[in-house]
Amino acid sequence: MKMKAAVCREHGRPITIEDVELAPPRDTEILVRTAFTGFCHTDWSIVSGALDFPLPLVLGHEASGVVEQVGSAVTRLKKGDRVVATWMIPCGTCRLCTSGRGHICSVSDSLHGLGGLLDGTSRLTGAGGEKLHHEIFVSGFAEYMVLPEAGAVKVVDGFPLDQAAVISCCVPTGFGAVENVAKVKPGNSVAIWGMGGVGLNVVAAAKFRRAHPIVGVDLEGRKESIAREMGVTHFVDSTKQDPVPFIKELTDGGAEFCFDVSGDPGAVVQAYWALGMGGTLVMVGIPPVGSVTPLPLTYTPPQNRNILGTLYGNVRTHHDLPVLMRMIMKGEYIDLSKLVSGRFKLDDINDVYDAMTRREIEGRWICEFA
C-alpha cells in the first residue's frame, strides 16, 4: 500500500515527506493505522547523526494507533484494537532474557542495527524501489505501520490514544529509571539533568516515590515552570549557576541519586560530582556515538559511588505499560495532558526538529494523523 512517511536520507539534512510503499504484514505481524507519534530526542539524534542508524530510514518509535489487519498466526490482537508500539521485543531465549533482563535482549539489540523487523527484513520501499529501513521495529512517522505482534501493547480501555503514544517510550523510560533501576525510597535526595519529556518523567516518578528534595537541572530557564509542575522542589539553570555546589549544600554533602537524561558528557560529569557518599549516578540519556568524558574515578571505591546505565527504564513492556496507564487513569501518577505540550502535522516535522535543535521544546510534542 502507498502512504506518506517521514524519511531521513542523510544526517544533518532536512527530513523528507515521501510517498512510500508498505508491504502487508506477515504471519506474526499486524498492520496499524497510525494515530499519534511523539518526536523523541532519539529521533533528533538520528537525523543529526549523533546516533548511528542505517539510512535511509522512516523515522519514529513512540507511536499509537488502531489495528487494521492481522497476520495468519496472530493470536493476541484483532482488527480494531488500539495499541502502542514498543521497540524492545524480548526474544525470551537469549542469556539476558532468561536471566530476567529482556529490556536488553541481545537478539533484539542486534536486529536494531539491521533496520528491519524481527526477521531482519523491511516492509518499506521508496518510490524508486529502494529499501527503506525501520526505526527500531516501529517507524511511526508514517500513516501506517507494520509491527511484530510482540511489539504492540493493547491500550487500556478508556485511555486516550494521544497520551498512549508517549506511554510507548517517554513515560516508561523515566518512570522505570526511578522505580526499577534506582529504586528510590521516600526521603531520598534526587537531582535530574535534562528537563525534556523523559526527564520530566524521572521527576514525576521521584515525586511518586516521595523523594525530597528533587532538583531539576537544565540549560533552559524557561523549563522551570513545567519542571516544578511535574514535581521538582528546586530548579537550576546551569547556564547561570553551577548545579554541583548548590546540590551539595542543599543535600548536606551530595545527592543520593543523580540522573542524567540529557546524554551530554558534561552533564554526566556534573552529575557525578553532585553525588554524596554512597550515591548512585543513573545514566538514562544516550550520549552521541564516540563520546568520552573524564570521571574522577578515584572517589568511586572509597566513597561507594555507583554508576548505572539503563535502557527503556528496565521495563517489562507487556506488564508495565498497562500498569502505568491504569495508574495515570486513577490520578496516581503524571498528568499526561500537561506533558503533551504541542501537536503538529507530518508536513511540519522539520519545524519540530529545528525547535528541538534550538532547545525550545517543552514536554513532548506529538504528530497527529487522526
C-alpha positions in Angstrom: 0.0 0.0 0.0 1.1 3.6 -0.7 1.4 6.0 2.2 3.1 9.2 3.3 6.1 8.9 5.6 9.0 11.0 7.1 12.3 9.8 5.7 15.8 10.6 6.9 18.1 10.1 4.0 21.2 11.9 5.1 22.4 13.1 8.5 22.1 16.8 9.1 19.8 17.3 6.1 16.1 18.1 6.2 13.7 15.2 6.7 11.7 14.5 3.5 8.0 13.6 3.4 7.6 11.0 0.7 5.2 8.6 -0.8 6.5 5.1 0.2 5.3 1.6 -0.3 4.4 -0.5 2.8 4.2 -4.3 2.3 1.4 -6.2 4.1 2.0 -7.8 7.5 3.5 -11.3 7.5 2.1 -14.2 9.7 3.1 -12.8 13.1 2.7 -9.1 12.3 0.0 -6.5 12.3 -0.9 -3.5 10.2 -1.6 -0.4 12.3 -3.2 2.9 11.2 -1.0 5.4 13.0 -2.9 7.9 15.2 -0.1 9.7 17.1 3.7 9.7 17.2 5.9 11.5 19.7 9.1 13.3 18.5 11.7 11.9 20.8 15.3 13.2 21.3 16.4 9.8 19.8 14.7 10.9 16.5 16.6 14.1 16.7 19.8 12.2 17.4 19.3 10.0 14.3 18.7 12.9 12.0 21.6 14.9 13.4 23.9 12.0 13.2 24.6 11.8 16.9 23.3 8.2 16.8 24.3 5.8 14.0 21.3 4.0 12.4 21.1 2.6 8.9 19.8 5.1 6.3 17.5 5.8 4.5 15.1 5.3 7.4 11.5 6.0 8.2 11.6 7.8 11.5 9.6 7.4 14.7 9.4 4.9 17.5 7.0 6.4 20.0 3.6 5.7 18.5 0.0 4.6 19.0 -2.7 3.6 16.5 -5.5 1.2 15.6 -5.1 -2.4 14.2 -6.3 -2.6 10.6 -5.2 -6.1 9.7 -3.5 -9.1 11.4 -1.3 -11.9 10.1 -2.5 -15.5 10.0 -0.5 -16.5 13.2 -1.5 -13.5 15.3 -3.5 -14.6 18.4 -3.4 -11.8 20.9 -4.7 -8.9 18.8 -7.6 -8.3 16.4 -8.8 -5.6 13.9 -10.0 -2.5 15.8 -7.7 -2.9 18.8 -5.9 0.2 20.0 -2.2 -0.4 20.5 1.1 1.3 21.4 4.3 0.3 19.7 7.3 -0.9 21.6 10.8 -1.0 20.3 12.5 -3.6 22.6 11.0 -7.0 21.9 12.5 -9.7 24.1 13.2 -13.0 22.3 12.7 -14.9 25.5 15.5 -17.3 25.0 18.8 -15.4 25.0 21.0 -15.3 28.1 19.8 -11.9 29.0 16.1 -12.7 28.6 16.3 -15.9 30.6 18.1 -14.0 33.4 15.1 -11.6 33.6 16.7 -8.8 31.6 14.5 -8.8 28.5 14.8 -5.0 28.3 18.3 -5.5 26.9 17.6 -8.6 24.8 20.7 -9.3 22.8 18.7 -10.6 19.8 16.5 -7.5 19.7 19.6 -5.3 20.0 21.4 -7.0 17.1 18.3 -6.6 14.9 18.0 -2.8 15.6 21.2 -2.3 13.6 19.7 -4.0 10.5 16.8 -1.6 10.3 14.2 -4.3 9.7 11.6 -6.2 11.7 12.1 -9.4 13.7 13.1 -11.4 10.6 15.7 -8.7 9.8 13.8 -7.6 6.6 12.0 -4.4 5.9 8.4 -3.8 4.8 9.2 -0.3 3.5 10.2 0.7 -0.1 10.9 4.1 -1.5 9.3 5.5 -4.7 12.3 4.4 -6.6 12.1 0.9 -5.4 15.0 1.1 -2.9 14.8 -0.4 0.6 13.9 1.9 3.5 14.8 1.0 7.0 12.6 0.8 10.0 13.5 2.8 13.1 13.8 0.1 15.8 10.9 -2.0 14.7 8.4 0.9 14.5 8.7 3.8 12.0 5.8 5.7 13.4 6.2 8.9 11.4 4.1 7.3 8.7 0.4 6.9 8.0 0.6 3.2 8.7 3.0 0.8 10.5 3.7 -2.9 10.2 4.6 -4.1 13.7 5.5 -7.5 15.1 2.6 -8.7 17.3 5.1 -9.0 20.1 5.9 -5.3 19.7 2.4 -4.0 20.2 0.7 -3.5 23.6 -3.0 -3.1 23.8 -4.2 0.2 25.2 -6.3 0.0 28.3 -10.0 0.8 27.7 -10.7 4.5 28.2 -7.1 5.6 28.0 -6.7 8.5 25.4 -4.9 7.4 22.3 -2.8 10.6 22.1 -1.5 10.1 25.6 -0.9 6.4 24.8 1.8 7.4 22.2 4.1 8.6 25.0 3.4 5.5 27.0 5.3 3.8 24.2 8.7 5.2 25.3 8.9 8.5 27.1 6.9 7.6 30.2 8.2 4.1 31.0 11.8 5.1 30.4 11.7 7.9 33.0 9.4 6.0 35.4 11.4 2.8 35.2 14.8 4.6 35.8 13.5 5.6 39.2 11.3 2.6 40.1 13.2 -0.3 38.6 16.8 0.9 38.4 17.5 3.3 41.3 14.7 2.0 43.5 14.3 5.4 45.1 12.8 5.4 48.6 10.8 8.1 50.4 13.1 10.9 51.6 15.9 10.2 49.2 17.5 13.2 47.6 17.4 13.3 43.8 18.8 15.5 41.1 18.0 15.2 37.4 19.9 16.7 34.5 17.6 17.3 31.4 14.0 18.5 31.7 12.8 17.1 28.4 10.0 14.5 28.1 11.9 11.6 29.7 13.5 13.9 32.3 10.1 15.2 33.4 9.0 11.6 33.9 12.0 11.0 36.1 10.8 14.0 38.1 7.3 12.7 38.3 8.5 9.2 39.3 10.7 10.7 42.0 7.7 12.7 43.3 5.6 9.5 43.2 8.3 7.7 45.3 8.2 10.7 47.7 11.8 11.7 47.2 12.9 15.0 48.7 14.5 17.3 47.6 14.0 16.9 43.8 16.4 19.1 41.9 15.9 19.8 38.2 18.8 21.0 36.1 18.6 22.3 32.6 20.3 24.7 30.2 16.9 26.4 29.5 15.5 28.5 32.3 12.1 28.5 30.6 11.7 24.9 31.6 11.4 25.7 35.3 7.7 26.2 35.2 6.8 22.7 33.7 9.6 21.1 35.8 8.0 22.5 39.0 4.6 21.5 37.8 5.8 17.9 37.4 7.4 17.9 40.9 10.8 19.5 41.2 11.3 21.3 44.5 14.3 23.2 43.2 15.5 24.2 39.7 18.9 25.2 38.5 19.5 27.0 35.2 23.0 25.6 34.5 23.9 28.5 32.2 23.7 30.8 35.1 24.6 28.7 38.1 26.9 25.7 38.8 24.5 23.0 40.0 27.2 21.0 41.8 27.8 23.3 44.8 24.1 24.1 45.0 23.1 20.5 45.2 25.9 19.6 47.7 24.9 22.4 50.0 21.1 21.6 49.7 21.7 17.9 50.4 24.3 18.2 53.1 27.2 16.7 51.1 25.6 15.4 47.8 22.5 13.8 46.4 21.8 10.1 46.9 20.7 9.8 43.3 21.6 11.8 40.3 20.0 11.0 36.9 21.5 12.2 33.6 18.7 12.3 31.0 20.4 14.7 28.6 23.0 12.4 27.2 25.5 15.3 27.4 29.0 14.2 28.5 29.5 17.4 30.5 26.2 16.9 32.3 27.4 13.3 33.3 30.5 14.8 34.9 28.4 17.4 36.8 26.0 14.7 38.0 28.9 12.5 39.2 30.4 15.4 41.2 27.0 16.2 42.7 26.8 12.7 44.3 27.2 12.2 48.0 28.9 9.3 49.8 27.3 6.1 48.6 25.4 7.9 45.9 24.3 6.5 42.6 24.5 8.1 39.1 21.9 6.7 36.7 22.6 7.3 33.0 19.3 7.4 31.1 20.2 9.6 28.1 22.3 8.1 25.4 25.4 10.2 24.6 26.5 10.7 21.0 28.5 7.9 19.3 32.1 8.0 20.4 31.5 10.2 23.4 34.1 10.1 26.2 34.3 12.1 29.4 36.8 12.3 32.3 35.2 11.0 35.5 37.1 11.3 38.8 37.2 7.5 39.4 39.5 7.9 42.5 36.4 8.7 44.5 34.3 5.8 43.3 35.6 2.9 45.5 36.3 4.8 48.8 33.1 6.8 48.6 31.0 3.8 47.4 29.7 5.7 44.4 27.8 3.7 41.7 27.3 4.3 38.0 24.4 2.5 36.4 23.2 2.6 32.8 19.6 1.9 31.9 17.7 1.3 28.7 14.0 1.8 28.5 13.8 2.0 32.3 14.4 -1.7 32.5 10.6 -2.2 31.9 8.7 -5.4 31.1 6.6 -3.8 28.3 3.5 -6.0 28.3 3.2 -5.8 32.1 4.5 -2.4 33.0 2.8 -0.3 30.2 -0.7 -1.3 31.1 0.1 -0.8 34.8 1.3 2.8 34.0 -1.9 3.5 32.0 -4.1 2.4 34.9 -2.1 4.5 37.4 -2.5 7.5 35.2 -6.2 7.0 34.8 -6.6 6.7 38.6 -4.7 10.0 39.1 -1.8 8.2 40.9 0.9 9.3 38.5 1.7 12.0 36.0 -0.9 14.2 34.2 0.0 13.4 30.6 -2.3 16.2 29.3 0.4 18.6 30.7 3.3 16.6 29.4 1.9 16.5 25.8 2.6 20.2 25.2 2.4 20.5 21.4 0.9 18.9 18.3 2.0 19.0 14.7 1.2 17.5 11.3 3.6 15.3 9.5 4.5 18.0 6.9 5.7 20.2 9.8 8.2 17.7 11.2 11.3 19.7 10.2 9.9 22.7 12.2 9.8 20.4 15.3 13.3 19.1 14.6 14.6 22.7 14.3 12.8 23.7 17.5 14.4 20.8 19.4 17.8 21.9 18.0 17.2 25.4 19.5 16.1 23.7 22.8 12.7 25.3 22.5 10.6 22.1 23.1 9.0 21.8 26.5 7.3 18.5 27.4 6.6 16.2 24.4 5.3 17.2 21.0 3.3 14.6 19.1 2.4 14.3 15.5 -1.3 13.7 14.9 -2.5 11.6 12.0 -6.2 11.1 13.0 
